[in-house]
């Protein structure tokens, strides 16, 4: 990435917010919020493979959703992997569309 992209991501009043969840000093999960045009995108909810099934991703999602409520934004979107789909549905997200990726 260009340095200007990183500067934008970490600047004051940036639309990006980066979060990590750690247990005993070890980072076990991550999450990113992107604020734009009264919509909040949730991205990169990732948990280390050896730390899965311990509710860390659910805890991160609850933390992010509470952070969004503080900003009073109205629409929240995310892309779900097959592994995370059930968790998001339990929280109340609904399937709207599918994306297809192509590579050469």
VENHU-V90331 format. One record per run of one state. SS is the DSSP state (2 for helix, 1 for strand, 0 for the rest). FROM is the first residue (numbers start at 1). LEN is the number of residues. Records with the same first field share a line. If there is no record, write none. Layout:
SS->FROM-LEN ; FROM-LEN
//
This chain:
0->1-2 ; 11-5 ; 24-2 ; 37-2 ; 48-1 ; 52-4 ; 72-3 ; 79-6 ; 92-13
2->3-8 ; 49-3 ; 56-16 ; 85-7
1->16-8 ; 26-11 ; 39-9 ; 75-4
//
